[in-house]
Amino acid sequence: EVYCPLFEREGDPRLPSPRLWDLADQIVGAEKGASSWTLMHRFNLCHDLLEGVEDDEEALALLFAWLRYSATRQLDWQRRYNTQPRELSRAQERLTQRLAGIWRRQPPRDALGTGAGGRTWVRLLLTTLGRGGDGQQVRDEILRIMHRHDVKEASGTFVEEWHQKLHNNTTPDDVVICTAYLAFLNSDGDLSRFYQTLEAGGVTRERLRGFERPIKADPGVFPDRKDALIQDFENFLRILKSVHSGTDLQSAANAARSRLGQGPNQQLDALFSLRQRGAATEELVPAATSARVGLREAIAAATDDAALRDLLLLDLALEGSLRGMIERSNLSQFDRDRLVELVHWALRNLNLSIDSQELAICASHWAALIARPRDGRDWALHAKSVADRVARWVQGFTNDLYQRLQPKAEFLGEAFEVHGWAVPLFSEEVIRGGPAFALALLLGPLDPVLRKAAGLGGWQVISPARASGRVRLVDRLIAVQGERFPEPTVLVADAVSGNEEIPEGVTAVITSDAPDLLSHVAVRARNARVLFATCFDPGAYARLKGLRDKSALLRVTPGGDVEYEEPAAQAAGGGPDVKVERNTTRRGTAPTFSRWAVTQDQFTPATVGGKANNLNGLRDRLPDWVHLPTSLALPFGAFENALGDDSNRALRREYEALVAAAEQNPVEVLSRLRALLLEMAPPAELKESLLQAWQRVGLAPVPWEQAWRGIRRVWASKWNDRAYLSRRARGVPHADLRMAVLIQQVVPADYAFVIHTANPFTRDPAELYAEVVLGMGETLVGNYPGRSLGFVCRKADLSLEVLAYPGKSIGLYGKGVIFRSDSNGEDLEDFAGAGLYDSFLAEEPEHRLLDYTAEKLAWDPRFRDDLLRSIARIGIDVEKVLGPAQDVEGAVAGGSFYVVQTRPQVGLGN
């Protein structure tokens, strides 16, 4: 044979590696090029292709897409070749046993691993296959039935035509045909029942007649033998399912029982007993879960591939059965407690299906929570935080599966020339039939129940304002942050990361995402007096989207919701109801340069920016239990002087040329500018002065290359996209922006907090709002997924109201030194510039998966209240020292409290 590749060697972008191109070559070549082809050939080829790719999740996903097209009848099951049932069953046995071995050998997932892992892809592959069973029984048993009941082997009769089809090429269609024939017999020969059952199973009359051994005759009636035929064909259906239906619950249980101990077998018996008497979902779901828990130990102990295969197929059958139980339930009629309990069982089930530490943590947290009394707002807030984390995991898992699977499905679908409708729905149908779908079904009706109990409305107003403009829909805010909208615009953005710049011309941003209330984009929105709000009501969000390309007027109600309407006077598109002010001039004292490094006692507005000066204004003016980090800085002008050094002469010429060209192609040029600045050489005087100052203030030592890289990265952040767009929008000349580098000791935070000393949502100066996260504050201001603990505190009596429980998935834990941006274009009295420029740790922080199951902040009211009141006192004291309302960042480490940054709070104007 001569192997001829079907595709160009550069491949297809939907197949991300040469290995996948080669796999696709062989798959499509066989499917489209082989003159004789059956399920047996397909399964044998898949068995062989698995050799050498078992550690490649992308390859496993491609093989699954192929076999899924086969299982859904999009590929030929027989083409000019007859396969004896025993040959087909042998091919299935070889393939399923190899998959079981691959499942066993998959390495454990990384603690922070997300999405579908290798074991998930193997489980999906197994759902497309039969167990194999004893294929010879198919051939023998149909003959026994015919002989036992004197059914003649006469051409032109249904049973004989089916017998010939079974004899030459049994396929999963035979399970459907047998089911339909039983429906026909049980209905005393009702042909409509026969064909309805066939159609429901995906077998049309045309498909029957299109078999290479066609079935053209209608089934006949045997009144005198009806009951005996029903009994024998029910047994025959079990044989067919044992061969073709690997995840049929009864067949899978029968195959696996001999491999199970007494306990798991009794659990299966209990489940089947409940099913037989039509028990309610609340009884069936725990029983199915208990059976899976009992099965897990047997799966872990199985060393034989055949045994493991049988146990995995039973586990998949139980998983599918549980999903069906939930899908068939009228969940909208379930009360809170029924939904809460079902979420518990669904979480446990999903944790048995998917190797995910995040999911395991969520399951443990939910189990601990539902064991507590469920009355009151506090419990509902806590439950909402866990449910949101679970929903975020489900969304991430399904998105990952879709993004990895759908391109491969599209590639193969085009190559196989399958029905057009089968391709766009491919991955969606896999997800809907997958293990996470049942949990998603339960979270939907639970969310409004928890929101109501927690006193949460359908909206979260992050930046209150009254605005109007033409409605435009975008998938992600970051995709349009560089645009200039020529007319007032209301953006409806499905995704907000938290670091974006508000585009020019935008008067409001409405999202279904849930960014942190004190994230950078939230601060920028308040600074620009742009309405920024999250809509949790799918109906209201859809109605707002329905105003696409129309003008809308939006206002915040006293109850904290957002009202919107299409003003008649602006139907053709009018200006905003309130003009959005923007800062168009550079603020701050003119920078001077006299030395390469300055210590904290030398900080002045002429040498460093607001971060350093604001913090310096607090030294020796706060209670002694509040600490400030040791600091020094490379002042304004250090960058320009380093760039002007002879060692950087050639680099400076290239830099100036790129700056001049930035407006022509910002995205490309800005990227090149940032990369170029990382190549700067340090002037000898800079290095010497910095190291002397470093030693003088007693900062922890850092290798020089680490320090120099951190400095250059801060300087380069002058040219990140959002900072460039912000300066352009406000008319600030790029040359006027000077960048100092504030170097601080890192506080090894157990907790981090951000305080707005005037409530930014109500603008009430008598109360403050703050948020708390575990670990460093970058997860809060950088809008890492999940909510932080949010609370309001009345300044007069320190009374607290918790508004949200913590639900971040990741905590950052660092030490050593941090290099902070400290420009003359941020931390100003009426312009925060929050997050426009970047800060970097000398050593990358440790990313930890957060487990709140034993976290005192979540469970211990006394500890929590003491911590929150201490944080509130810090905000009150900082405000007293510095005057106007403050935006304070701080940390708690080993019981000690620190303020690491403060700036004037913006966005409080009318």
ZAMARGU-4260 file (C-alpha; in steps of 0.2 Angstrom, whole numbers, plus 5000, padded with zeros to 4 digits):
<rodrens>
0) 5000/5000/5000 | 5006/5018/4996 | 5002/5031/5009 | 4997/5048/5002 | 4993/5062/5013
5) 4977/5071/5010 | 4982/5088/5017 | 4996/5101/5015 | 5010/5099/5027 | 5006/5116/5035
10) 4990/5108/5041 | 4974/5117/5046 | 4973/5129/5061 | 4959/5119/5068 | 4972/5105/5071
15) 4985/5112/5082 | 5000/5100/5079 | 5008/5089/5065 | 5003/5074/5075 | 4985/5079/5073
20) 4987/5082/5054 | 4994/5064/5053 | 4980/5057/5063 | 4967/5066/5052 | 4976/5060/5036
25) 4974/5042/5041 | 4956/5044/5048 | 4949/5054/5033 | 4959/5043/5021 | 4951/5027/5027
30) 4933/5034/5029 | 4933/5042/5012 | 4945/5031/5002 | 4941/5013/5008 | 4930/5004/4996
35) 4925/4991/5010 | 4922/4998/5027 | 4912/4994/5043 | 4911/4997/5061 | 4924/4983/5064
40) 4937/4992/5052 | 4934/5009/5061 | 4936/5002/5078 | 4952/4992/5073 | 4959/5008/5065
45) 4955/5018/5081 | 4964/5005/5092 | 4979/5006/5081 | 4979/5025/5081 | 4979/5026/5100
50) 4996/5019/5100 | 5008/5033/5105 | 4995/5046/5107 | 4988/5041/5124 | 4997/5056/5133
55) 4990/5069/5120 | 4973/5076/5125 | 4971/5085/5108 | 4973/5068/5099 | 4961/5060/5111
60) 4948/5074/5107 | 4951/5071/5088 | 4948/5053/5090 | 4932/5056/5100 | 4925/5068/5087
65) 4928/5054/5074 | 4919/5041/5084 | 4905/5053/5090 | 4901/5056/5071 | 4900/5037/5069
70) 4889/5034/5085 | 4877/5047/5078 | 4875/5039/5061 | 4884/5052/5052 | 4897/5039/5045
75) 4894/5023/5036 | 4892/5008/5047 | 4893/4996/5033 | 4900/4998/5015 | 4902/4983/5004
80) 4908/4972/5017 | 4900/4959/5028 | 4906/4957/5046 | 4901/4943/5057 | 4895/4948/5075
85) 4909/4940/5084 | 4922/4950/5073 | 4913/4966/5078 | 4912/4962/5096 | 4931/4957/5096
90) 4935/4974/5088 | 4925/4983/5101 | 4933/4973/5115 | 4950/4977/5110 | 4947/4995/5108
95) 4937/4997/5125 | 4950/4987/5134 | 4964/4998/5127 | 4954/5014/5132 | 4953/5007/5150
100) 4971/5005/5150 | 4974/5022/5144 | 4962/5029/5157 | 4972/5020/5171 | 4989/5027/5165
105) 4983/5045/5164 | 4994/5056/5176 | 4985/5065/5190 | 4980/5083/5186 | 4989/5098/5192
110) 4981/5107/5207 | 4977/5122/5196 | 4972/5112/5181 | 4955/5116/5173 | 4945/5109/5159
115) 4944/5092/5152 | 4959/5081/5156 | 4964/5064/5148 | 4953/5054/5158 | 4938/5064/5153
120) 4942/5062/5135 | 4943/5043/5138 | 4927/5042/5146 | 4919/5052/5132 | 4927/5039/5119
125) 4919/5025/5129 | 4902/5033/5128 | 4903/5030/5109 | 4906/5011/5110 | 4898/4995/5115
130) 4906/4983/5127 | 4908/4970/5114 | 4900/4956/5123 | 4898/4939/5115 | 4894/4944/5097
135) 4892/4926/5092 | 4876/4926/5103 | 4868/4938/5091 | 4869/4927/5076 | 4865/4911/5086
140) 4850/4918/5096 | 4840/4925/5082 | 4841/4908/5074 | 4835/4899/5090 | 4821/4911/5091
145) 4815/4908/5074 | 4817/4889/5075 | 4809/4889/5093 | 4793/4898/5087 | 4793/4891/5069
150) 4796/4908/5061 | 4800/4903/5043 | 4816/4909/5035 | 4806/4915/5020 | 4811/4929/5009
155) 4800/4945/5010 | 4796/4943/5028 | 4802/4955/5042 | 4810/4943/5054 | 4820/4934/5040
160) 4826/4951/5032 | 4831/4956/5049 | 4840/4939/5052 | 4850/4942/5036 | 4855/4959/5041
165) 4860/4953/5059 | 4870/4938/5051 | 4880/4949/5039 | 4882/4965/5049 | 4875/4969/5066
170) 4876/4987/5072 | 4868/4998/5085 | 4853/5000/5074 | 4848/4982/5079 | 4845/4988/5097
175) 4832/5001/5090 | 4824/4988/5078 | 4822/4976/5093 | 4815/4989/5104 | 4803/4994/5090
180) 4798/4976/5087 | 4794/4973/5105 | 4783/4989/5105 | 4774/4982/5090 | 4771/4965/5099
185) 4766/4973/5115 | 4753/4984/5105 | 4745/4969/5097 | 4753/4973/5080 | 4751/4992/5079
190) 4763/4997/5065 | 4762/5015/5070 | 4770/5010/5086 | 4784/5001/5077 | 4789/5015/5066
195) 4787/5028/5079 | 4799/5019/5090 | 4811/5017/5076 | 4810/5036/5072 | 4813/5040/5091
200) 4829/5029/5090 | 4835/5038/5074 | 4831/5024/5062 | 4820/5029/5048 | 4811/5018/5035
205) 4823/5024/5022 | 4837/5018/5033 | 4829/5001/5035 | 4828/5000/5016 | 4845/5006/5013
210) 4855/4993/5023 | 4865/4982/5011 | 4854/4968/5018 | 4838/4979/5017 | 4823/4977/5028
215) 4808/4981/5017 | 4794/4971/5024 | 4783/4976/5039 | 4783/4965/5054 | 4769/4952/5055
220) 4758/4947/5069 | 4759/4930/5078 | 4744/4930/5090 | 4746/4913/5096 | 4765/4915/5100
225) 4764/4934/5106 | 4769/4931/5124 | 4783/4919/5121 | 4790/4930/5107 | 4790/4945/5119
230) 4799/4935/5132 | 4812/4929/5119 | 4815/4946/5111 | 4817/4954/5128 | 4831/4942/5131
235) 4838/4946/5113 | 4837/4964/5117 | 4848/4961/5132 | 4861/4952/5121 | 4861/4966/5108
240) 4864/4979/5121 | 4878/4969/5129 | 4886/4970/5112 | 4882/4988/5106 | 4876/4998/5121
245) 4891/5000/5133 | 4882/5012/5144 | 4865/5004/5145 | 4863/5003/5164 | 4855/4986/5165
250) 4868/4978/5153 | 4882/4987/5161 | 4877/4981/5178 | 4875/4963/5172 | 4892/4964/5165
255) 4901/4971/5180 | 4892/4963/5195 | 4904/4948/5195 | 4918/4961/5198 | 4910/4970/5212
260) 4909/4965/5231 | 4893/4963/5241 | 4891/4981/5246 | 4891/4989/5228 | 4880/4975/5222
265) 4868/4979/5236 | 4868/4997/5231 | 4864/4993/5213 | 4850/4982/5219 | 4843/4996/5230
270) 4844/5008/5215 | 4835/4996/5203 | 4822/4993/5216 | 4818/5012/5217 | 4818/5013/5199
275) 4805/4999/5197 | 4793/5007/5210 | 4795/5024/5201 | 4803/5033/5216 | 4805/5052/5216
280) 4821/5061/5210 | 4826/5065/5228 | 4827/5046/5232 | 4835/5041/5215 | 4849/5053/5214
285) 4856/5049/5231 | 4855/5030/5227 | 4864/5032/5211 | 4877/5042/5219 | 4880/5029/5233
290) 4881/5016/5219 | 4895/5026/5211 | 4904/5029/5227 | 4904/5011/5230 | 4910/5008/5213
295) 4925/5020/5214 | 4935/5008/5226 | 4933/4994/5214 | 4939/5005/5199 | 4954/5011/5209
300) 4958/4993/5213 | 4956/4986/5196 | 4972/4980/5187 | 4965/4970/5173 | 4959/4981/5158
305) 4944/4970/5154 | 4938/4972/5172 | 4942/4991/5172 | 4932/4993/5156 | 4917/4985/5163
310) 4918/4995/5179 | 4920/5011/5169 | 4905/5007/5158 | 4894/5004/5173 | 4900/5021/5180
315) 4896/5030/5164 | 4879/5021/5164 | 4875/5027/5182 | 4881/5045/5177 | 4870/5045/5163
320) 4855/5038/5173 | 4857/5052/5186 | 4858/5065/5172 | 4842/5058/5165 | 4833/5058/5182
325) 4837/5077/5184 | 4833/5081/5166 | 4815/5073/5168 | 4811/5083/5184 | 4801/5099/5184
330) 4815/5109/5193 | 4805/5125/5193 | 4793/5118/5205 | 4807/5113/5218 | 4809/5123/5234
335) 4826/5129/5240 | 4829/5114/5251 | 4826/5101/5237 | 4837/5111/5225 | 4851/5113/5238
340) 4851/5094/5242 | 4851/5090/5223 | 4866/5101/5220 | 4875/5092/5234 | 4872/5075/5226
345) 4876/5082/5208 | 4892/5090/5214 | 4897/5073/5222 | 4893/5064/5206 | 4903/5077/5195
350) 4917/5075/5207 | 4917/5056/5203 | 4917/5059/5185 | 4930/5073/5183 | 4947/5075/5191
355) 4947/5092/5197 | 4953/5099/5214 | 4943/5115/5211 | 4927/5104/5210 | 4932/5094/5225
360) 4934/5109/5235 | 4917/5116/5230 | 4909/5099/5234 | 4917/5099/5252 | 4912/5118/5255
365) 4894/5115/5249 | 4893/5099/5260 | 4899/5109/5275 | 4887/5123/5272 | 4871/5113/5270
370) 4874/5105/5286 | 4872/5122/5295 | 4855/5129/5298 | 4848/5137/5282 | 4838/5152/5289
375) 4843/5170/5286 | 4851/5181/5274 | 4869/5176/5280 | 4867/5158/5275 | 4860/5163/5258
380) 4875/5175/5255 | 4887/5161/5259 | 4878/5149/5248 | 4877/5161/5234 | 4896/5163/5234
385) 4899/5144/5233 | 4885/5142/5220 | 4894/5156/5210 | 4910/5147/5211 | 4903/5131/5205
390) 4894/5139/5191 | 4911/5147/5186 | 4919/5130/5186 | 4905/5123/5175 | 4906/5137/5163
395) 4925/5136/5162 | 4925/5117/5160 | 4911/5117/5146 | 4920/5132/5137 | 4936/5123/5137
400) 4928/5107/5131 | 4919/5117/5117 | 4935/5126/5112 | 4945/5111/5111 | 4932/5100/5102
405) 4922/5111/5090 | 4937/5115/5078 | 4941/5097/5077 | 4922/5093/5074 | 4921/5106/5060
410) 4937/5100/5052 | 4931/5081/5052 | 4913/5086/5048 | 4919/5095/5032 | 4931/5081/5027
415) 4917/5068/5030 | 4904/5078/5021 | 4891/5075/5035 | 4874/5083/5036 | 4876/5102/5038
420) 4865/5103/5054 | 4877/5090/5063 | 4892/5101/5063 | 4887/5117/5072 | 4878/5108/5085
425) 4891/5095/5088 | 4900/5101/5104 | 4884/5108/5111 | 4876/5091/5111 | 4891/5083/5118
430) 4890/5096/5133 | 4872/5093/5135 | 4874/5075/5136 | 4889/5077/5148 | 4892/5075/5166
435) 4891/5094/5170 | 4875/5097/5162 | 4864/5091/5176 | 4873/5102/5189 | 4870/5117/5177
440) 4852/5113/5176 | 4850/5114/5195 | 4860/5130/5197 | 4848/5139/5186 | 4833/5138/5197
445) 4843/5139/5213 | 4851/5156/5209 | 4835/5167/5210 | 4830/5158/5226 | 4847/5162/5234
450) 4847/5180/5227 | 4830/5183/5235 | 4834/5176/5252 | 4850/5186/5252 | 4841/5202/5248
455) 4851/5204/5231 | 4842/5212/5217 | 4843/5208/5199 | 4857/5222/5197 | 4873/5226/5204
460) 4877/5244/5201 | 4896/5246/5201 | 4897/5265/5196 | 4881/5274/5197 | 4877/5287/5184
465) 4863/5293/5173 | 4867/5290/5155 | 4860/5288/5137 | 4867/5283/5120 | 4865/5271/5106
470) 4866/5253/5112 | 4880/5242/5105 | 4882/5223/5109 | 4900/5216/5111 | 4906/5199/5117
475) 4921/5206/5127 | 4924/5224/5133 | 4943/5222/5130 | 4939/5219/5111 | 4933/5237/5109
480) 4943/5246/5122 | 4954/5255/5109 | 4939/5261/5099 | 4933/5279/5098 | 4914/5280/5097
485) 4908/5295/5087 | 4892/5296/5097 | 4886/5293/5115 | 4886/5274/5117 | 4879/5261/5129
490) 4890/5245/5128 | 4882/5229/5133 | 4897/5217/5135 | 4895/5199/5140 | 4913/5198/5147
495) 4923/5210/5157 | 4940/5205/5163 | 4943/5220/5175 | 4958/5228/5168 | 4950/5236/5153
500) 4950/5255/5149 | 4933/5263/5146 | 4932/5267/5127 | 4930/5285/5122 | 4912/5290/5119
505) 4905/5276/5130 | 4892/5283/5143 | 4887/5266/5151 | 4894/5248/5152 | 4881/5234/5156
510) 4887/5216/5158 | 4881/5199/5163 | 4898/5196/5170 | 4902/5199/5189 | 4919/5209/5190
515) 4925/5214/5207 | 4917/5230/5213 | 4934/5238/5216 | 4943/5231/5201 | 4953/5243/5190
520) 4939/5245/5177 | 4926/5249/5191 | 4937/5263/5198 | 4940/5269/5180 | 4921/5269/5177
525) 4918/5279/5193 | 4932/5291/5189 | 4924/5294/5171 | 4907/5295/5178 | 4901/5281/5167
530) 4887/5270/5172 | 4894/5252/5175 | 4882/5239/5181 | 4880/5220/5181 | 4863/5212/5176
535) 4859/5196/5184 | 4842/5194/5177 | 4843/5185/5160 | 4826/5192/5155 | 4831/5210/5158
540) 4848/5207/5150 | 4840/5200/5135 | 4827/5215/5134 | 4842/5227/5134 | 4851/5218/5121
545) 4835/5219/5111 | 4838/5238/5110 | 4853/5235/5099 | 4857/5250/5088 | 4843/5260/5096
550) 4845/5274/5109 | 4842/5271/5127 | 4841/5281/5143 | 4847/5273/5158 | 4846/5278/5177
555) 4849/5270/5194 | 4833/5268/5204 | 4833/5272/5223 | 4832/5253/5226 | 4848/5250/5217
560) 4841/5243/5200 | 4844/5250/5183 | 4829/5257/5173 | 4831/5259/5154 | 4820/5265/5140
565) 4820/5271/5122 | 4817/5289/5123 | 4805/5295/5109 | 4815/5311/5107 | 4831/5301/5104
570) 4823/5287/5093 | 4835/5293/5079 | 4850/5293/5090 | 4853/5308/5102 | 4867/5313/5114
575) 4869/5307/5132 | 4858/5314/5145 | 4873/5319/5155 | 4889/5324/5147 | 4903/5312/5153
580) 4918/5323/5158 | 4936/5317/5154 | 4952/5323/5161 | 4961/5330/5146 | 4977/5338/5154
585) 4991/5331/5163 | 4991/5335/5182 | 5005/5335/5194 | 5021/5344/5198 | 5034/5346/5185
590) 5047/5331/5187 | 5065/5334/5190 | 5080/5322/5190 | 5095/5324/5201 | 5099/5306/5207
595) 5096/5288/5201 | 5089/5282/5217 | 5079/5290/5231 | 5074/5283/5248 | 5058/5286/5257
600) 5064/5301/5266 | 5068/5309/5250 | 5051/5307/5241 | 5044/5323/5235 | 5030/5327/5221
605) 5045/5332/5210 | 5054/5316/5211 | 5041/5302/5213 | 5022/5299/5210 | 5006/5298/5220
610) 5009/5280/5226 | 5025/5285/5235 | 5020/5302/5241 | 5003/5297/5247 | 5011/5283/5257
615) 5025/5294/5264 | 5011/5306/5270 | 5006/5293/5282 | 5022/5289/5290 | 5022/5292/5309
620) 5004/5298/5308 | 4994/5281/5310 | 4992/5271/5325 | 5007/5260/5330 | 4997/5244/5325
625) 4996/5250/5307 | 5013/5247/5297 | 5020/5254/5281 | 5032/5244/5270 | 5050/5249/5268
630) 5052/5258/5251 | 5064/5266/5239 | 5062/5272/5221 | 5070/5276/5204 | 5063/5294/5202
635) 5056/5303/5188 | 5069/5305/5174 | 5078/5289/5178 | 5070/5281/5163 | 5074/5295/5151
640) 5092/5297/5157 | 5095/5278/5156 | 5088/5278/5138 | 5100/5292/5134 | 5115/5283/5140
645) 5128/5278/5127 | 5125/5260/5131 | 5107/5262/5124 | 5111/5273/5109 | 5105/5261/5095
650) 5090/5256/5106 | 5085/5274/5108 | 5085/5278/5090 | 5073/5263/5087 | 5063/5268/5102
655) 5060/5285/5095 | 5055/5279/5078 | 5042/5267/5085 | 5035/5280/5096 | 5033/5291/5081
660) 5024/5277/5072 | 5013/5272/5086 | 4997/5280/5080 | 4997/5271/5063 | 4997/5254/5070
665) 4995/5254/5089 | 4993/5236/5093 | 5009/5230/5084 | 5020/5245/5088 | 5015/5245/5107
670) 5020/5227/5108 | 5037/5230/5099 | 5040/5245/5111 | 5037/5235/5126 | 5049/5221/5120
675) 5062/5234/5115 | 5063/5242/5132 | 5066/5225/5140 | 5083/5225/5131 | 5089/5241/5139
680) 5106/5240/5147 | 5108/5248/5164 | 5120/5263/5166 | 5134/5259/5178 | 5129/5274/5189
685) 5111/5268/5190 | 5116/5251/5196 | 5128/5257/5209 | 5116/5270/5216 | 5102/5258/5217
690) 5112/5245/5226 | 5118/5257/5239 | 5101/5264/5242 | 5094/5246/5243 | 5107/5242/5256
695) 5104/5258/5266 | 5085/5255/5268 | 5087/5237/5272 | 5076/5229/5258 | 5078/5210/5256
700) 5092/5206/5243 | 5087/5202/5226 | 5098/5196/5212 | 5103/5210/5201 | 5095/5203/5185
705) 5079/5200/5194 | 5079/5218/5200 | 5084/5226/5183 | 5070/5215/5174 | 5057/5221/5186
710) 5062/5239/5183 | 5062/5238/5164 | 5045/5229/5165 | 5038/5244/5174 | 5045/5257/5162
715) 5039/5246/5148 | 5021/5247/5155 | 5020/5265/5149 | 5016/5257/5132 | 5003/5244/5137
720) 4987/5246/5127 | 4976/5252/5141 | 4988/5266/5146 | 4991/5272/5129 | 4972/5272/5125
725) 4969/5282/5141 | 4982/5295/5137 | 4975/5297/5120 | 4957/5298/5126 | 4962/5312/5138
730) 4973/5322/5127 | 4989/5319/5137 | 5005/5319/5127 | 5014/5303/5129 | 5031/5313/5132
735) 5023/5321/5147 | 5020/5305/5156 | 5035/5301/5167 | 5037/5285/5176 | 5045/5282/5193
740) 5048/5265/5200 | 5043/5262/5218 | 5052/5247/5226 | 5044/5240/5241 | 5046/5226/5253
745) 5032/5213/5249 | 5020/5210/5264 | 5017/5191/5264 | 4999/5193/5265 | 4987/5181/5273
750) 4973/5193/5268 | 4973/5209/5257 | 4960/5223/5257 | 4954/5238/5248 | 4944/5252/5256
755) 4934/5266/5249 | 4932/5277/5264 | 4916/5284/5256 | 4903/5272/5250 | 4906/5272/5231
760) 4889/5266/5227 | 4878/5277/5238 | 4892/5291/5239 | 4888/5292/5258 | 4903/5299/5267
765) 4896/5292/5283 | 4900/5274/5278 | 4914/5265/5270 | 4915/5250/5258 | 4929/5237/5258
770) 4933/5221/5251 | 4944/5207/5257 | 4953/5192/5249 | 4964/5178/5254 | 4982/5181/5249
775) 4989/5196/5240 | 4977/5210/5234 | 4982/5208/5215 | 4967/5195/5214 | 4955/5209/5220
780) 4961/5224/5210 | 4965/5213/5195 | 4948/5205/5195 | 4953/5187/5196 | 4937/5176/5194
785) 4926/5176/5209 | 4920/5188/5222 | 4929/5195/5237 | 4921/5197/5254 | 4912/5214/5253
790) 4906/5224/5267 | 4899/5241/5272 | 4904/5249/5289 | 4896/5264/5297 | 4910/5275/5303
795) 4900/5282/5319 | 4898/5265/5327 | 4908/5253/5317 | 4892/5243/5313 | 4895/5230/5299
800) 4885/5223/5285 | 4892/5209/5275 | 4887/5210/5257 | 4896/5196/5249 | 4906/5181/5255
805) 4923/5177/5247 | 4923/5165/5232 | 4939/5168/5223 | 4947/5152/5217 | 4965/5157/5217
810) 4975/5166/5230 | 4992/5174/5227 | 5006/5172/5240 | 5022/5181/5238 | 5037/5187/5247
815) 5053/5198/5243 | 5051/5214/5233 | 5039/5222/5222 | 5042/5235/5208 | 5027/5247/5207
820) 5023/5259/5193 | 5022/5277/5201 | 5019/5289/5186 | 5014/5307/5186 | 4998/5302/5177
825) 4990/5292/5191 | 4984/5293/5209 | 4979/5311/5207 | 4965/5320/5216 | 4952/5318/5202
830) 4960/5305/5192 | 4965/5288/5199 | 4972/5280/5184 | 4970/5263/5193 | 4979/5249/5185
835) 4984/5258/5169 | 5002/5254/5173 | 5009/5238/5179 | 5018/5232/5195 | 5029/5216/5196
840) 5036/5205/5210 | 5054/5201/5209 | 5049/5182/5211 | 5033/5176/5204 | 5020/5173/5217
845) 5013/5156/5222 | 4996/5153/5215 | 4986/5142/5227 | 4969/5135/5225 | 4958/5142/5239
850) 4948/5130/5251 | 4936/5140/5262 | 4930/5124/5270 | 4940/5128/5286 | 4943/5146/5283
855) 4939/5157/5298 | 4934/5172/5288 | 4920/5162/5281 | 4914/5152/5296 | 4919/5162/5312
860) 4908/5177/5315 | 4918/5184/5329 | 4935/5182/5320 | 4927/5190/5304 | 4919/5205/5313
865) 4936/5209/5322 | 4945/5208/5306 | 4933/5219/5297 | 4932/5232/5310 | 4951/5233/5311
870) 4951/5236/5292 | 4937/5249/5294 | 4947/5258/5307 | 4962/5259/5296 | 4951/5267/5282
875) 4944/5280/5295 | 4962/5284/5301 | 4969/5286/5284 | 4955/5298/5279 | 4958/5308/5294
880) 4976/5310/5290 | 4975/5314/5272 | 4959/5324/5271 | 4947/5318/5257 | 4940/5301/5254
885) 4953/5288/5251 | 4955/5272/5241 | 4966/5262/5252 | 4975/5245/5249 | 4982/5235/5263
890) 4986/5218/5269 | 4986/5207/5285 | 5001/5196/5289 | 5003/5186/5304 | 4990/5197/5313
895) 4999/5213/5309 | 4991/5226/5298 | 4999/5236/5284 | 4994/5250/5272 | 5003/5247/5255
900) 4995/5261/5245 | 4982/5275/5246 | 4976/5287/5233 | 4961/5300/5233 | 4945/5291/5230
905) 4937/5297/5213 | 4920/5297/5206 | 4911/5305/5221 | 4905/5320/5211 | 4887/5323/5208
</rodrens>
